[in-house]
Amino acid sequence: MVTNPEQHDLIQTVTADVAIIGGGMVGMTLAVALADAGIAVALVDAQAAPERTATSYDGRSSAIAFGSQQVLAGIGVWPGMAAEAQPILDIRVSDGDARGRTSRLFLHYDHRDLAGGDADAPPFGHIIENQVIRRALLDRLAALPTARHLAPARIAGLARTAGGVRVALSPNPTGVTEIAATLAIGADGQGSPVRALAGIRVTDWSYPQTGIVCTVAHEKPHHGVAHEHFLPSGPFAMLPMVPDQEGRNRSSIVWTERRAPARTMMALDADAFAAEIEHRFGDSLGRLRPVGGRWAYPLRLLHAERYADDRLALVGDAAHAIHPIAGQGLNLGLRDVAALAEALVDARRLGLDIGAADVLERYERWRRFDTLVLMAVTDGLNRLFSNDLLPLRLARDLGLAAVNRLPSLKRVLMRHAMGTAGELPRLVRGEPL
Ligand SMILES: Cc1cc2nc3c(=O)[nH]c(=O)nc-3n(C[C@H](O)[C@H](O)[C@H](O)COP(=O)(O)OP(=O)(O)OC[C@H]3O[C@@H](n4cnc5c(N)ncnc54)[C@H](O)[C@@H]3O)c2cc1C
């Protein structure tokens, strides 16, 4: 094909081993992992870094499982967030009815149970503000000469050949119009333009629920206890956070509500909103006061029909999205990162093509089962608990009480929650990549 010289002059191409589209928490973690291992990365995001770290961008905190902490530590990101990470020492699960009454039967997980009662046992995980995670990732990324961060810039096209990919970018302030790479990775979230450009279909449905998120300050200390209270409209989680700069006790709330009542809750004034929270959670932490903004997230289940295609892989929410009932969506994405980074680094060390089909198939096989299990568990839990039918209430309360009395079953469930069950990639096991 003859290239128009004028057009050619306007093309500015960046060359890398891997082009990652999407600089959310998953895309940035993958960029750091690969660049740290000497693989040249070009990372693209539609929004500039200061926008992605602005307070208004994302009010969520994430429950980071022990296995995900190992991944972040292994690539040098954990020290940038450790001071703002609240250890989860205890998890308490209870069941409530439509009148706000809590069942006496509850499931109680103590982090020491996994280590035979040892007080120095590692916590289940940590609660960290998403903004803190993003900032730590951006700082680490900036320190890696093998990573190039192009933002704001949007993907406009994807051309794949037997030998590589060309990612076209729409006009953007970075001036770069194209990335030439061996492999493209879609880390561009639930609506993934990369997935659409590759023609990968999804199975998906919307939950009739909205996730309301806010932070509350409270009178009494939380002692590292995370509460999950099942209500007929959906789970209500109170997650312990580190104190704020004024030393106030804080927790992050993830409150699942049916869509119409959620809109009403979002419109309440501060006092009425606080009263609704107290009605649901009770007074075990003393007076509760919302601080900062409120966010509402539509909830969706989504699964891509494949995570790998010619010279392409999908990670994080671009490949799968699950209900936040167990706080596992990001943890799944970080396990994708650990598995894909290991497959690519192993191929590179053996002198193989990192974009070859068998390398990407290894990643896909590794990740599909873990994702499908969590998808089924979170969807099933949400269906079982988000209703007020008496027989179901009795059955699940008896179920919670039975699990609570079976230490071996509790240990299996705890290992899953900590992200340390199944065939684990090196980074999740705490070994170098
Ligand atoms: C209420 C709620 C609470 C949650 N709590 C937890 C929890 O406690 N623990 C947990 O593990 N998970 C939790 N999750 C899930 C978790 O937040 C997500 O799984 C995670 O944020 C997904 O990250 P990601 O990087 O894959 O996608 P995203 O965060 O969606 O990032 C995608 C990125 O791609 C960029 N992008 C999009 N389009 C383009 C384009 N055209 N060109 C270039 N860039 C583009 C976007 O700007 C964005 O930065 C929760 C989810 C919800 C809704």
The ligand as an SDF file (V2000), in Angstrom:
LIG
                    3D

 53 58  0  0  0  0  0  0  0  0999 V2000
  -19.1370   -1.0040   44.8840 C   0  0  0  0  0  0  0  0  0  0  0  0
  -17.9470   -1.8310   44.5090 C   0  0  0  0  0  0  0  0  0  0  0  0
  -17.0610   -2.2620   45.5030 C   0  0  0  0  0  0  0  0  0  0  0  0
  -15.9720   -3.0720   45.1690 C   0  0  0  0  0  0  0  0  0  0  0  0
  -15.1390   -3.5160   46.1730 N   0  0  0  0  0  0  0  0  0  0  0  0
  -14.1250   -4.3650   45.8600 C   0  0  0  0  0  0  0  0  0  0  0  0
  -13.2710   -4.8840   46.8950 C   0  0  0  0  0  0  0  0  0  0  0  0
  -13.4190   -4.5760   48.0730 O   0  0  0  0  0  0  0  0  0  0  0  0
  -12.2660   -5.7390   46.5410 N   0  0  0  0  0  0  0  0  0  0  0  0
  -12.0860   -6.1240   45.2480 C   0  0  0  0  0  0  0  0  0  0  0  0
  -11.1960   -6.9420   44.9770 O   0  0  0  0  0  0  0  0  0  0  0  0
  -12.8650   -5.6250   44.2450 N   0  0  0  0  0  0  0  0  0  0  0  0
  -13.8710   -4.7580   44.5220 C   0  0  0  0  0  0  0  0  0  0  0  0
  -14.6500   -4.2520   43.5150 N   0  0  0  0  0  0  0  0  0  0  0  0
  -14.3260   -4.5740   42.1030 C   0  0  0  0  0  0  0  0  0  0  0  0
  -13.1870   -3.6870   41.5900 C   0  0  0  0  0  0  0  0  0  0  0  0
  -13.4260   -2.3310   41.9030 O   0  0  0  0  0  0  0  0  0  0  0  0
  -13.0040   -3.8560   40.0810 C   0  0  0  0  0  0  0  0  0  0  0  0
  -12.9210   -5.2320   39.7780 O   0  0  0  0  0  0  0  0  0  0  0  0
  -11.7150   -3.1590   39.6180 C   0  0  0  0  0  0  0  0  0  0  0  0
  -11.7460   -1.7900   39.9200 O   0  0  0  0  0  0  0  0  0  0  0  0
  -11.4950   -3.3500   38.1160 C   0  0  0  0  0  0  0  0  0  0  0  0
  -10.3110   -2.6960   37.7250 O   0  0  0  0  0  0  0  0  0  0  0  0
   -9.8450   -2.6550   36.2040 P   0  0  0  0  0  0  0  0  0  0  0  0
   -8.5360   -1.9460   36.2100 O   0  0  0  0  0  0  0  0  0  0  0  0
   -9.9470   -3.9920   35.5900 O   0  0  0  0  0  0  0  0  0  0  0  0
  -10.9610   -1.7780   35.4620 O   0  0  0  0  0  0  0  0  0  0  0  0
  -11.3170   -0.2170   35.5760 P   0  0  0  0  0  0  0  0  0  0  0  0
  -11.1100    0.2760   36.9540 O   0  0  0  0  0  0  0  0  0  0  0  0
  -12.6780   -0.0680   34.9750 O   0  0  0  0  0  0  0  0  0  0  0  0
  -10.2390    0.5180   34.6490 O   0  0  0  0  0  0  0  0  0  0  0  0
  -10.3530    0.5770   33.2510 C   0  0  0  0  0  0  0  0  0  0  0  0
   -9.4960    1.7090   32.7280 C   0  0  0  0  0  0  0  0  0  0  0  0
   -9.5750    1.6850   31.2910 O   0  0  0  0  0  0  0  0  0  0  0  0
   -9.6310    3.0230   30.8190 C   0  0  0  0  0  0  0  0  0  0  0  0
  -10.2880    3.0390   29.5000 N   0  0  0  0  0  0  0  0  0  0  0  0
  -11.5820    2.7750   29.2140 C   0  0  0  0  0  0  0  0  0  0  0  0
  -11.8230    2.9570   27.9050 N   0  0  0  0  0  0  0  0  0  0  0  0
  -10.6450    3.3180   27.3380 C   0  0  0  0  0  0  0  0  0  0  0  0
  -10.2430    3.6540   26.0000 C   0  0  0  0  0  0  0  0  0  0  0  0
  -11.1060    3.7000   24.9980 N   0  0  0  0  0  0  0  0  0  0  0  0
   -8.9370    3.9730   25.7640 N   0  0  0  0  0  0  0  0  0  0  0  0
   -8.0420    3.9890   26.7920 C   0  0  0  0  0  0  0  0  0  0  0  0
   -8.3760    3.7080   28.0840 N   0  0  0  0  0  0  0  0  0  0  0  0
   -9.6540    3.3670   28.3440 C   0  0  0  0  0  0  0  0  0  0  0  0
  -10.4440    3.7600   31.9080 C   0  0  0  0  0  0  0  0  0  0  0  0
  -10.1690    5.1630   31.9010 O   0  0  0  0  0  0  0  0  0  0  0  0
   -9.9660    3.0920   33.1990 C   0  0  0  0  0  0  0  0  0  0  0  0
   -8.9020    3.7740   33.8070 O   0  0  0  0  0  0  0  0  0  0  0  0
  -15.7470   -3.4400   43.8120 C   0  0  0  0  0  0  0  0  0  0  0  0
  -16.6140   -2.9870   42.8110 C   0  0  0  0  0  0  0  0  0  0  0  0
  -17.7110   -2.1980   43.1650 C   0  0  0  0  0  0  0  0  0  0  0  0
  -18.6450   -1.7350   42.0610 C   0  0  0  0  0  0  0  0  0  0  0  0
  1  2  1  0
  2  3  1  0
  2 52  2  0
  3  4  2  0
  4  5  1  0
  4 50  1  0
  5  6  2  0
  6  7  1  0
  6 13  1  0
  7  8  2  0
  7  9  1  0
  9 10  1  0
 10 11  2  0
 10 12  1  0
 12 13  2  0
 13 14  1  0
 14 15  1  0
 14 50  1  0
 15 16  1  0
 16 17  1  0
 16 18  1  0
 18 19  1  0
 18 20  1  0
 20 21  1  0
 20 22  1  0
 22 23  1  0
 23 24  1  0
 24 25  2  0
 24 26  1  0
 24 27  1  0
 27 28  1  0
 28 29  2  0
 28 30  1  0
 28 31  1  0
 31 32  1  0
 32 33  1  0
 33 34  1  0
 33 48  1  0
 34 35  1  0
 35 36  1  0
 35 46  1  0
 36 37  1  0
 36 45  1  0
 37 38  2  0
 38 39  1  0
 39 40  1  0
 39 45  2  0
 40 41  1  0
 40 42  2  0
 42 43  1  0
 43 44  2  0
 44 45  1  0
 46 47  1  0
 46 48  1  0
 48 49  1  0
 50 51  2  0
 51 52  1  0
 52 53  1  0
M  END
$$$$
